[in-house]
Amino acid sequence: MHYDYHIVYKPYMVLSQFTSADDKQCLKDFFTVKKNVYPVGRLDYDSEGLLILTNDTSLNHKLLHPGFLHRRTYLAQVEGAITGAALSTLQQGVTITVTGSAYHTAPCSAALLSEQPDVPQRNPPIRYRKNIPVSWVKITLTEGKNRQVRKMFAAVGFPVLRLIRYAIENITLGDMQPGDIKTLPVNTINKQLFGK
């Protein structure tokens, strides 16, 4: 069987699926792929960024099964001037609620970006509030619980205003814009995701 591999920049306020629900926009409003091609994992409706689309179910298994750890890197714009103490707490892991139970997140890397990253304008834009500073943080996790990044930042007192998944292992958005799609050969997928 021939497998297809695509990466897309899922726009903000778009469902990570090809069927609409509650009249919300979904992937088919932006991307045309073969019928049996689906996203690997998901991004929340109010998050944006990198999704891999494929009909290769073994890739799905390798990227979603908890036994296979892989890095997911996000750019998070948070409300407030984030502190070193908050970043340190994030790195060590924080307790969040997952399906009604307390869950302590695995150690991760989290670093304050000294300037706003070169990312596309969001549509609609973030509401600007002159008296409240914002910070951009690059955070890399090896797990992906539901709304985990947002819950982690909330746990240290810095709510997320904008969340972009920038990379999965060594596959990155690069200069992609919301609604862009790129087709990748299998050897690129294997090398950038699994180093082989």
PyMOL commands that place a pseudoatom at each C-alpha (Angstrom):
pseudoatom trace, name=CA, resn=MET, resi=1, chain=A, elem=C, hetatm=0, pos=[0.000, 0.000, 0.000]
pseudoatom trace, name=CA, resn=HIS, resi=2, chain=A, elem=C, hetatm=0, pos=[1.171, 3.510, -0.774]
pseudoatom trace, name=CA, resn=TYR, resi=3, chain=A, elem=C, hetatm=0, pos=[1.297, 5.732, 2.302]
pseudoatom trace, name=CA, resn=ASP, resi=4, chain=A, elem=C, hetatm=0, pos=[0.836, 9.486, 2.240]
pseudoatom trace, name=CA, resn=TYR, resi=5, chain=A, elem=C, hetatm=0, pos=[2.439, 11.854, 4.732]
pseudoatom trace, name=CA, resn=HIS, resi=6, chain=A, elem=C, hetatm=0, pos=[1.538, 15.534, 5.012]
pseudoatom trace, name=CA, resn=ILE, resi=7, chain=A, elem=C, hetatm=0, pos=[2.221, 18.235, 7.555]
pseudoatom trace, name=CA, resn=VAL, resi=8, chain=A, elem=C, hetatm=0, pos=[-0.231, 21.086, 7.954]
pseudoatom trace, name=CA, resn=TYR, resi=9, chain=A, elem=C, hetatm=0, pos=[-0.520, 24.309, 9.921]
pseudoatom trace, name=CA, resn=LYS, resi=10, chain=A, elem=C, hetatm=0, pos=[-3.930, 23.938, 11.560]
pseudoatom trace, name=CA, resn=PRO, resi=11, chain=A, elem=C, hetatm=0, pos=[-5.446, 27.396, 11.944]
pseudoatom trace, name=CA, resn=TYR, resi=12, chain=A, elem=C, hetatm=0, pos=[-6.945, 28.721, 15.171]
pseudoatom trace, name=CA, resn=MET, resi=13, chain=A, elem=C, hetatm=0, pos=[-10.596, 27.785, 15.824]
pseudoatom trace, name=CA, resn=VAL, resi=14, chain=A, elem=C, hetatm=0, pos=[-10.548, 24.734, 13.543]
pseudoatom trace, name=CA, resn=LEU, resi=15, chain=A, elem=C, hetatm=0, pos=[-11.384, 21.185, 14.620]
pseudoatom trace, name=CA, resn=SER, resi=16, chain=A, elem=C, hetatm=0, pos=[-8.607, 18.565, 14.241]
pseudoatom trace, name=CA, resn=GLN, resi=17, chain=A, elem=C, hetatm=0, pos=[-10.876, 16.315, 12.157]
pseudoatom trace, name=CA, resn=PHE, resi=18, chain=A, elem=C, hetatm=0, pos=[-12.368, 16.180, 8.686]
pseudoatom trace, name=CA, resn=THR, resi=19, chain=A, elem=C, hetatm=0, pos=[-16.003, 16.313, 9.798]
pseudoatom trace, name=CA, resn=SER, resi=20, chain=A, elem=C, hetatm=0, pos=[-17.626, 19.415, 11.192]
pseudoatom trace, name=CA, resn=ALA, resi=21, chain=A, elem=C, hetatm=0, pos=[-19.464, 19.515, 14.515]
pseudoatom trace, name=CA, resn=ASP, resi=22, chain=A, elem=C, hetatm=0, pos=[-21.666, 22.339, 15.826]
pseudoatom trace, name=CA, resn=ASP, resi=23, chain=A, elem=C, hetatm=0, pos=[-21.042, 24.265, 12.574]
pseudoatom trace, name=CA, resn=LYS, resi=24, chain=A, elem=C, hetatm=0, pos=[-17.362, 24.697, 13.465]
pseudoatom trace, name=CA, resn=GLN, resi=25, chain=A, elem=C, hetatm=0, pos=[-14.717, 24.809, 10.763]
pseudoatom trace, name=CA, resn=CYS, resi=26, chain=A, elem=C, hetatm=0, pos=[-12.752, 21.589, 10.328]
pseudoatom trace, name=CA, resn=LEU, resi=27, chain=A, elem=C, hetatm=0, pos=[-9.714, 20.350, 8.405]
pseudoatom trace, name=CA, resn=LYS, resi=28, chain=A, elem=C, hetatm=0, pos=[-11.667, 19.742, 5.185]
pseudoatom trace, name=CA, resn=ASP, resi=29, chain=A, elem=C, hetatm=0, pos=[-12.367, 23.480, 4.976]
pseudoatom trace, name=CA, resn=PHE, resi=30, chain=A, elem=C, hetatm=0, pos=[-8.620, 24.008, 4.444]
pseudoatom trace, name=CA, resn=PHE, resi=31, chain=A, elem=C, hetatm=0, pos=[-6.975, 20.795, 3.229]
pseudoatom trace, name=CA, resn=THR, resi=32, chain=A, elem=C, hetatm=0, pos=[-7.718, 18.341, 0.409]
pseudoatom trace, name=CA, resn=VAL, resi=33, chain=A, elem=C, hetatm=0, pos=[-6.259, 14.877, 0.959]
pseudoatom trace, name=CA, resn=LYS, resi=34, chain=A, elem=C, hetatm=0, pos=[-7.192, 11.290, 0.062]
pseudoatom trace, name=CA, resn=LYS, resi=35, chain=A, elem=C, hetatm=0, pos=[-10.222, 9.837, 1.826]
pseudoatom trace, name=CA, resn=ASN, resi=36, chain=A, elem=C, hetatm=0, pos=[-8.326, 7.534, 4.194]
pseudoatom trace, name=CA, resn=VAL, resi=37, chain=A, elem=C, hetatm=0, pos=[-5.827, 10.186, 5.386]
pseudoatom trace, name=CA, resn=TYR, resi=38, chain=A, elem=C, hetatm=0, pos=[-6.365, 11.383, 8.961]
pseudoatom trace, name=CA, resn=PRO, resi=39, chain=A, elem=C, hetatm=0, pos=[-4.541, 13.483, 11.551]
pseudoatom trace, name=CA, resn=VAL, resi=40, chain=A, elem=C, hetatm=0, pos=[-2.136, 11.780, 13.938]
pseudoatom trace, name=CA, resn=GLY, resi=41, chain=A, elem=C, hetatm=0, pos=[-3.333, 12.960, 17.336]
pseudoatom trace, name=CA, resn=ARG, resi=42, chain=A, elem=C, hetatm=0, pos=[-5.054, 16.272, 17.680]
pseudoatom trace, name=CA, resn=LEU, resi=43, chain=A, elem=C, hetatm=0, pos=[-4.701, 19.929, 18.527]
pseudoatom trace, name=CA, resn=ASP, resi=44, chain=A, elem=C, hetatm=0, pos=[-7.379, 21.675, 20.535]
pseudoatom trace, name=CA, resn=TYR, resi=45, chain=A, elem=C, hetatm=0, pos=[-9.892, 23.804, 18.660]
pseudoatom trace, name=CA, resn=ASP, resi=46, chain=A, elem=C, hetatm=0, pos=[-8.406, 26.956, 20.227]
pseudoatom trace, name=CA, resn=SER, resi=47, chain=A, elem=C, hetatm=0, pos=[-4.777, 25.930, 19.578]
pseudoatom trace, name=CA, resn=GLU, resi=48, chain=A, elem=C, hetatm=0, pos=[-2.963, 26.121, 16.267]
pseudoatom trace, name=CA, resn=GLY, resi=49, chain=A, elem=C, hetatm=0, pos=[0.065, 24.739, 14.511]
pseudoatom trace, name=CA, resn=LEU, resi=50, chain=A, elem=C, hetatm=0, pos=[1.618, 21.481, 13.386]
pseudoatom trace, name=CA, resn=LEU, resi=51, chain=A, elem=C, hetatm=0, pos=[-0.450, 18.385, 12.613]
pseudoatom trace, name=CA, resn=ILE, resi=52, chain=A, elem=C, hetatm=0, pos=[0.723, 15.308, 10.735]
pseudoatom trace, name=CA, resn=LEU, resi=53, chain=A, elem=C, hetatm=0, pos=[-1.808, 13.746, 8.352]
pseudoatom trace, name=CA, resn=THR, resi=54, chain=A, elem=C, hetatm=0, pos=[-1.316, 10.181, 7.110]
pseudoatom trace, name=CA, resn=ASN, resi=55, chain=A, elem=C, hetatm=0, pos=[-2.935, 6.883, 6.184]
pseudoatom trace, name=CA, resn=ASP, resi=56, chain=A, elem=C, hetatm=0, pos=[-0.043, 4.977, 7.832]
pseudoatom trace, name=CA, resn=THR, resi=57, chain=A, elem=C, hetatm=0, pos=[-1.589, 3.477, 10.970]
pseudoatom trace, name=CA, resn=SER, resi=58, chain=A, elem=C, hetatm=0, pos=[1.804, 2.282, 12.267]
pseudoatom trace, name=CA, resn=LEU, resi=59, chain=A, elem=C, hetatm=0, pos=[2.948, 5.926, 12.437]
pseudoatom trace, name=CA, resn=ASN, resi=60, chain=A, elem=C, hetatm=0, pos=[-0.189, 6.704, 14.406]
pseudoatom trace, name=CA, resn=HIS, resi=61, chain=A, elem=C, hetatm=0, pos=[0.737, 3.979, 16.898]
pseudoatom trace, name=CA, resn=LYS, resi=62, chain=A, elem=C, hetatm=0, pos=[4.373, 5.091, 17.236]
pseudoatom trace, name=CA, resn=LEU, resi=63, chain=A, elem=C, hetatm=0, pos=[3.414, 8.718, 17.865]
pseudoatom trace, name=CA, resn=LEU, resi=64, chain=A, elem=C, hetatm=0, pos=[0.418, 8.223, 20.152]
pseudoatom trace, name=CA, resn=HIS, resi=65, chain=A, elem=C, hetatm=0, pos=[1.247, 5.167, 22.278]
pseudoatom trace, name=CA, resn=PRO, resi=66, chain=A, elem=C, hetatm=0, pos=[2.599, 6.278, 25.697]
pseudoatom trace, name=CA, resn=GLY, resi=67, chain=A, elem=C, hetatm=0, pos=[5.389, 3.691, 25.404]
pseudoatom trace, name=CA, resn=PHE, resi=68, chain=A, elem=C, hetatm=0, pos=[7.028, 5.764, 22.641]
pseudoatom trace, name=CA, resn=LEU, resi=69, chain=A, elem=C, hetatm=0, pos=[8.164, 9.094, 24.043]
pseudoatom trace, name=CA, resn=HIS, resi=70, chain=A, elem=C, hetatm=0, pos=[8.654, 11.885, 21.541]
pseudoatom trace, name=CA, resn=ARG, resi=71, chain=A, elem=C, hetatm=0, pos=[9.168, 15.620, 21.854]
pseudoatom trace, name=CA, resn=ARG, resi=72, chain=A, elem=C, hetatm=0, pos=[6.401, 18.101, 21.090]
pseudoatom trace, name=CA, resn=THR, resi=73, chain=A, elem=C, hetatm=0, pos=[7.470, 21.742, 21.126]
pseudoatom trace, name=CA, resn=TYR, resi=74, chain=A, elem=C, hetatm=0, pos=[5.009, 24.580, 21.646]
pseudoatom trace, name=CA, resn=LEU, resi=75, chain=A, elem=C, hetatm=0, pos=[5.235, 28.357, 21.569]
pseudoatom trace, name=CA, resn=ALA, resi=76, chain=A, elem=C, hetatm=0, pos=[2.961, 29.716, 24.278]
pseudoatom trace, name=CA, resn=GLN, resi=77, chain=A, elem=C, hetatm=0, pos=[1.983, 33.352, 24.691]
pseudoatom trace, name=CA, resn=VAL, resi=78, chain=A, elem=C, hetatm=0, pos=[0.976, 33.769, 28.333]
pseudoatom trace, name=CA, resn=GLU, resi=79, chain=A, elem=C, hetatm=0, pos=[-0.576, 36.581, 30.299]
pseudoatom trace, name=CA, resn=GLY, resi=80, chain=A, elem=C, hetatm=0, pos=[1.854, 38.322, 32.649]
pseudoatom trace, name=CA, resn=ALA, resi=81, chain=A, elem=C, hetatm=0, pos=[5.641, 38.562, 32.969]
pseudoatom trace, name=CA, resn=ILE, resi=82, chain=A, elem=C, hetatm=0, pos=[6.490, 34.947, 33.689]
pseudoatom trace, name=CA, resn=THR, resi=83, chain=A, elem=C, hetatm=0, pos=[9.022, 34.372, 36.465]
pseudoatom trace, name=CA, resn=GLY, resi=84, chain=A, elem=C, hetatm=0, pos=[12.057, 32.129, 36.662]
pseudoatom trace, name=CA, resn=ALA, resi=85, chain=A, elem=C, hetatm=0, pos=[10.380, 30.342, 39.552]
pseudoatom trace, name=CA, resn=ALA, resi=86, chain=A, elem=C, hetatm=0, pos=[7.335, 29.536, 37.428]
pseudoatom trace, name=CA, resn=LEU, resi=87, chain=A, elem=C, hetatm=0, pos=[9.531, 28.216, 34.606]
pseudoatom trace, name=CA, resn=SER, resi=88, chain=A, elem=C, hetatm=0, pos=[11.498, 26.088, 37.078]
pseudoatom trace, name=CA, resn=THR, resi=89, chain=A, elem=C, hetatm=0, pos=[8.260, 24.650, 38.482]
pseudoatom trace, name=CA, resn=LEU, resi=90, chain=A, elem=C, hetatm=0, pos=[7.055, 23.802, 34.967]
pseudoatom trace, name=CA, resn=GLN, resi=91, chain=A, elem=C, hetatm=0, pos=[10.364, 22.068, 34.193]
pseudoatom trace, name=CA, resn=GLN, resi=92, chain=A, elem=C, hetatm=0, pos=[10.084, 19.862, 37.272]
pseudoatom trace, name=CA, resn=GLY, resi=93, chain=A, elem=C, hetatm=0, pos=[6.448, 18.972, 36.574]
pseudoatom trace, name=CA, resn=VAL, resi=94, chain=A, elem=C, hetatm=0, pos=[3.217, 20.290, 38.036]
pseudoatom trace, name=CA, resn=THR, resi=95, chain=A, elem=C, hetatm=0, pos=[0.014, 18.652, 39.215]
pseudoatom trace, name=CA, resn=ILE, resi=96, chain=A, elem=C, hetatm=0, pos=[-2.935, 19.068, 36.876]
pseudoatom trace, name=CA, resn=THR, resi=97, chain=A, elem=C, hetatm=0, pos=[-6.314, 17.358, 36.575]
pseudoatom trace, name=CA, resn=VAL, resi=98, chain=A, elem=C, hetatm=0, pos=[-6.684, 14.723, 33.858]
pseudoatom trace, name=CA, resn=THR, resi=99, chain=A, elem=C, hetatm=0, pos=[-10.072, 13.017, 33.464]
pseudoatom trace, name=CA, resn=GLY, resi=100, chain=A, elem=C, hetatm=0, pos=[-11.034, 14.029, 36.990]
pseudoatom trace, name=CA, resn=SER, resi=101, chain=A, elem=C, hetatm=0, pos=[-7.864, 12.772, 38.710]
pseudoatom trace, name=CA, resn=ALA, resi=102, chain=A, elem=C, hetatm=0, pos=[-4.697, 14.518, 39.867]
pseudoatom trace, name=CA, resn=TYR, resi=103, chain=A, elem=C, hetatm=0, pos=[-1.799, 13.936, 37.483]
pseudoatom trace, name=CA, resn=HIS, resi=104, chain=A, elem=C, hetatm=0, pos=[1.815, 15.068, 37.920]
pseudoatom trace, name=CA, resn=THR, resi=105, chain=A, elem=C, hetatm=0, pos=[3.362, 16.033, 34.592]
pseudoatom trace, name=CA, resn=ALA, resi=106, chain=A, elem=C, hetatm=0, pos=[6.714, 14.633, 33.500]
pseudoatom trace, name=CA, resn=PRO, resi=107, chain=A, elem=C, hetatm=0, pos=[9.786, 16.898, 33.546]
pseudoatom trace, name=CA, resn=CYS, resi=108, chain=A, elem=C, hetatm=0, pos=[9.958, 19.148, 30.500]
pseudoatom trace, name=CA, resn=SER, resi=109, chain=A, elem=C, hetatm=0, pos=[11.981, 22.033, 29.136]
pseudoatom trace, name=CA, resn=ALA, resi=110, chain=A, elem=C, hetatm=0, pos=[10.555, 25.571, 29.356]
pseudoatom trace, name=CA, resn=ALA, resi=111, chain=A, elem=C, hetatm=0, pos=[12.393, 28.752, 28.429]
pseudoatom trace, name=CA, resn=LEU, resi=112, chain=A, elem=C, hetatm=0, pos=[11.388, 32.397, 28.189]
pseudoatom trace, name=CA, resn=LEU, resi=113, chain=A, elem=C, hetatm=0, pos=[11.904, 33.822, 24.698]
pseudoatom trace, name=CA, resn=SER, resi=114, chain=A, elem=C, hetatm=0, pos=[13.658, 37.177, 24.787]
pseudoatom trace, name=CA, resn=GLU, resi=115, chain=A, elem=C, hetatm=0, pos=[11.472, 38.527, 21.979]
pseudoatom trace, name=CA, resn=GLN, resi=116, chain=A, elem=C, hetatm=0, pos=[8.238, 37.642, 20.234]
pseudoatom trace, name=CA, resn=PRO, resi=117, chain=A, elem=C, hetatm=0, pos=[8.834, 34.724, 17.864]
pseudoatom trace, name=CA, resn=ASP, resi=118, chain=A, elem=C, hetatm=0, pos=[8.312, 35.234, 14.153]
pseudoatom trace, name=CA, resn=VAL, resi=119, chain=A, elem=C, hetatm=0, pos=[4.833, 33.720, 13.976]
pseudoatom trace, name=CA, resn=PRO, resi=120, chain=A, elem=C, hetatm=0, pos=[1.872, 34.584, 11.733]
pseudoatom trace, name=CA, resn=GLN, resi=121, chain=A, elem=C, hetatm=0, pos=[-0.729, 37.048, 12.970]
pseudoatom trace, name=CA, resn=ARG, resi=122, chain=A, elem=C, hetatm=0, pos=[-3.628, 35.242, 14.556]
pseudoatom trace, name=CA, resn=ASN, resi=123, chain=A, elem=C, hetatm=0, pos=[-7.087, 35.674, 13.087]
pseudoatom trace, name=CA, resn=PRO, resi=124, chain=A, elem=C, hetatm=0, pos=[-8.868, 36.965, 15.087]
pseudoatom trace, name=CA, resn=PRO, resi=125, chain=A, elem=C, hetatm=0, pos=[-5.980, 38.637, 16.953]
pseudoatom trace, name=CA, resn=ILE, resi=126, chain=A, elem=C, hetatm=0, pos=[-5.352, 38.388, 20.692]
pseudoatom trace, name=CA, resn=ARG, resi=127, chain=A, elem=C, hetatm=0, pos=[-7.115, 41.191, 22.554]
pseudoatom trace, name=CA, resn=TYR, resi=128, chain=A, elem=C, hetatm=0, pos=[-4.400, 43.722, 23.412]
pseudoatom trace, name=CA, resn=ARG, resi=129, chain=A, elem=C, hetatm=0, pos=[-4.371, 45.059, 26.966]
pseudoatom trace, name=CA, resn=LYS, resi=130, chain=A, elem=C, hetatm=0, pos=[-1.880, 47.853, 27.480]
pseudoatom trace, name=CA, resn=ASN, resi=131, chain=A, elem=C, hetatm=0, pos=[-1.460, 47.412, 31.234]
pseudoatom trace, name=CA, resn=ILE, resi=132, chain=A, elem=C, hetatm=0, pos=[-0.880, 43.660, 31.253]
pseudoatom trace, name=CA, resn=PRO, resi=133, chain=A, elem=C, hetatm=0, pos=[2.438, 42.349, 29.930]
pseudoatom trace, name=CA, resn=VAL, resi=134, chain=A, elem=C, hetatm=0, pos=[2.694, 39.093, 28.018]
pseudoatom trace, name=CA, resn=SER, resi=135, chain=A, elem=C, hetatm=0, pos=[5.498, 36.546, 27.775]
pseudoatom trace, name=CA, resn=TRP, resi=136, chain=A, elem=C, hetatm=0, pos=[6.395, 34.027, 25.076]
pseudoatom trace, name=CA, resn=VAL, resi=137, chain=A, elem=C, hetatm=0, pos=[7.629, 30.663, 26.332]
pseudoatom trace, name=CA, resn=LYS, resi=138, chain=A, elem=C, hetatm=0, pos=[9.031, 27.730, 24.358]
pseudoatom trace, name=CA, resn=ILE, resi=139, chain=A, elem=C, hetatm=0, pos=[7.997, 24.503, 26.075]
pseudoatom trace, name=CA, resn=THR, resi=140, chain=A, elem=C, hetatm=0, pos=[8.870, 20.947, 25.031]
pseudoatom trace, name=CA, resn=LEU, resi=141, chain=A, elem=C, hetatm=0, pos=[6.966, 17.966, 26.423]
pseudoatom trace, name=CA, resn=THR, resi=142, chain=A, elem=C, hetatm=0, pos=[7.262, 14.219, 25.854]
pseudoatom trace, name=CA, resn=GLU, resi=143, chain=A, elem=C, hetatm=0, pos=[3.613, 13.540, 26.710]
pseudoatom trace, name=CA, resn=GLY, resi=144, chain=A, elem=C, hetatm=0, pos=[0.301, 14.900, 25.502]
pseudoatom trace, name=CA, resn=LYS, resi=145, chain=A, elem=C, hetatm=0, pos=[-2.585, 14.839, 27.941]
pseudoatom trace, name=CA, resn=ASN, resi=146, chain=A, elem=C, hetatm=0, pos=[-5.778, 16.722, 27.065]
pseudoatom trace, name=CA, resn=ARG, resi=147, chain=A, elem=C, hetatm=0, pos=[-5.136, 20.503, 27.216]
pseudoatom trace, name=CA, resn=GLN, resi=148, chain=A, elem=C, hetatm=0, pos=[-1.935, 19.756, 29.117]
pseudoatom trace, name=CA, resn=VAL, resi=149, chain=A, elem=C, hetatm=0, pos=[0.087, 22.858, 28.211]
pseudoatom trace, name=CA, resn=ARG, resi=150, chain=A, elem=C, hetatm=0, pos=[-2.765, 25.208, 29.122]
pseudoatom trace, name=CA, resn=LYS, resi=151, chain=A, elem=C, hetatm=0, pos=[-3.346, 23.388, 32.411]
pseudoatom trace, name=CA, resn=MET, resi=152, chain=A, elem=C, hetatm=0, pos=[0.370, 23.511, 33.258]
pseudoatom trace, name=CA, resn=PHE, resi=153, chain=A, elem=C, hetatm=0, pos=[0.634, 27.266, 32.736]
pseudoatom trace, name=CA, resn=ALA, resi=154, chain=A, elem=C, hetatm=0, pos=[-2.601, 27.825, 34.661]
pseudoatom trace, name=CA, resn=ALA, resi=155, chain=A, elem=C, hetatm=0, pos=[-1.111, 25.795, 37.537]
pseudoatom trace, name=CA, resn=VAL, resi=156, chain=A, elem=C, hetatm=0, pos=[1.771, 28.286, 37.845]
pseudoatom trace, name=CA, resn=GLY, resi=157, chain=A, elem=C, hetatm=0, pos=[-0.497, 31.333, 37.484]
pseudoatom trace, name=CA, resn=PHE, resi=158, chain=A, elem=C, hetatm=0, pos=[0.131, 32.392, 33.873]
pseudoatom trace, name=CA, resn=PRO, resi=159, chain=A, elem=C, hetatm=0, pos=[-2.910, 31.715, 31.650]
pseudoatom trace, name=CA, resn=VAL, resi=160, chain=A, elem=C, hetatm=0, pos=[-2.244, 30.888, 28.003]
pseudoatom trace, name=CA, resn=LEU, resi=161, chain=A, elem=C, hetatm=0, pos=[-3.460, 33.469, 25.475]
pseudoatom trace, name=CA, resn=ARG, resi=162, chain=A, elem=C, hetatm=0, pos=[-2.148, 31.750, 22.353]
pseudoatom trace, name=CA, resn=LEU, resi=163, chain=A, elem=C, hetatm=0, pos=[-0.727, 28.270, 21.817]
pseudoatom trace, name=CA, resn=ILE, resi=164, chain=A, elem=C, hetatm=0, pos=[1.132, 27.101, 18.707]
pseudoatom trace, name=CA, resn=ARG, resi=165, chain=A, elem=C, hetatm=0, pos=[2.557, 23.603, 18.284]
pseudoatom trace, name=CA, resn=TYR, resi=166, chain=A, elem=C, hetatm=0, pos=[5.781, 24.344, 16.444]
pseudoatom trace, name=CA, resn=ALA, resi=167, chain=A, elem=C, hetatm=0, pos=[7.473, 20.941, 16.258]
pseudoatom trace, name=CA, resn=ILE, resi=168, chain=A, elem=C, hetatm=0, pos=[7.060, 17.203, 16.667]
pseudoatom trace, name=CA, resn=GLU, resi=169, chain=A, elem=C, hetatm=0, pos=[10.577, 15.815, 17.159]
pseudoatom trace, name=CA, resn=ASN, resi=170, chain=A, elem=C, hetatm=0, pos=[12.564, 17.384, 14.253]
pseudoatom trace, name=CA, resn=ILE, resi=171, chain=A, elem=C, hetatm=0, pos=[9.576, 18.178, 12.026]
pseudoatom trace, name=CA, resn=THR, resi=172, chain=A, elem=C, hetatm=0, pos=[8.836, 21.890, 12.364]
pseudoatom trace, name=CA, resn=LEU, resi=173, chain=A, elem=C, hetatm=0, pos=[6.410, 24.422, 10.940]
pseudoatom trace, name=CA, resn=GLY, resi=174, chain=A, elem=C, hetatm=0, pos=[9.336, 26.421, 9.571]
pseudoatom trace, name=CA, resn=ASP, resi=175, chain=A, elem=C, hetatm=0, pos=[7.823, 29.350, 7.676]
pseudoatom trace, name=CA, resn=MET, resi=176, chain=A, elem=C, hetatm=0, pos=[4.420, 27.698, 7.102]
pseudoatom trace, name=CA, resn=GLN, resi=177, chain=A, elem=C, hetatm=0, pos=[1.329, 29.862, 7.447]
pseudoatom trace, name=CA, resn=PRO, resi=178, chain=A, elem=C, hetatm=0, pos=[-2.091, 28.841, 8.814]
pseudoatom trace, name=CA, resn=GLY, resi=179, chain=A, elem=C, hetatm=0, pos=[-3.808, 26.691, 6.183]
pseudoatom trace, name=CA, resn=ASP, resi=180, chain=A, elem=C, hetatm=0, pos=[-0.547, 25.560, 4.517]
pseudoatom trace, name=CA, resn=ILE, resi=181, chain=A, elem=C, hetatm=0, pos=[0.082, 21.888, 3.693]
pseudoatom trace, name=CA, resn=LYS, resi=182, chain=A, elem=C, hetatm=0, pos=[3.336, 20.132, 2.712]
pseudoatom trace, name=CA, resn=THR, resi=183, chain=A, elem=C, hetatm=0, pos=[3.763, 16.561, 1.488]
pseudoatom trace, name=CA, resn=LEU, resi=184, chain=A, elem=C, hetatm=0, pos=[6.784, 14.726, 2.903]
pseudoatom trace, name=CA, resn=PRO, resi=185, chain=A, elem=C, hetatm=0, pos=[8.479, 11.550, 1.623]
pseudoatom trace, name=CA, resn=VAL, resi=186, chain=A, elem=C, hetatm=0, pos=[8.543, 8.588, 4.015]
pseudoatom trace, name=CA, resn=ASN, resi=187, chain=A, elem=C, hetatm=0, pos=[12.335, 8.733, 4.481]
pseudoatom trace, name=CA, resn=THR, resi=188, chain=A, elem=C, hetatm=0, pos=[12.047, 12.365, 5.678]
pseudoatom trace, name=CA, resn=ILE, resi=189, chain=A, elem=C, hetatm=0, pos=[9.284, 11.404, 8.109]
pseudoatom trace, name=CA, resn=ASN, resi=190, chain=A, elem=C, hetatm=0, pos=[11.329, 8.488, 9.501]
pseudoatom trace, name=CA, resn=LYS, resi=191, chain=A, elem=C, hetatm=0, pos=[14.531, 10.497, 9.791]
pseudoatom trace, name=CA, resn=GLN, resi=192, chain=A, elem=C, hetatm=0, pos=[12.968, 13.568, 11.408]
pseudoatom trace, name=CA, resn=LEU, resi=193, chain=A, elem=C, hetatm=0, pos=[10.698, 11.644, 13.767]
pseudoatom trace, name=CA, resn=PHE, resi=194, chain=A, elem=C, hetatm=0, pos=[12.743, 8.565, 14.616]
pseudoatom trace, name=CA, resn=GLY, resi=195, chain=A, elem=C, hetatm=0, pos=[16.296, 9.372, 13.503]
pseudoatom trace, name=CA, resn=LYS, resi=196, chain=A, elem=C, hetatm=0, pos=[16.429, 6.556, 10.938]
for i in range(1, 196): cmd.bond("trace and resi %d" % i, "trace and resi %d" % (i + 1))
show_as sticks, trace
zoom trace
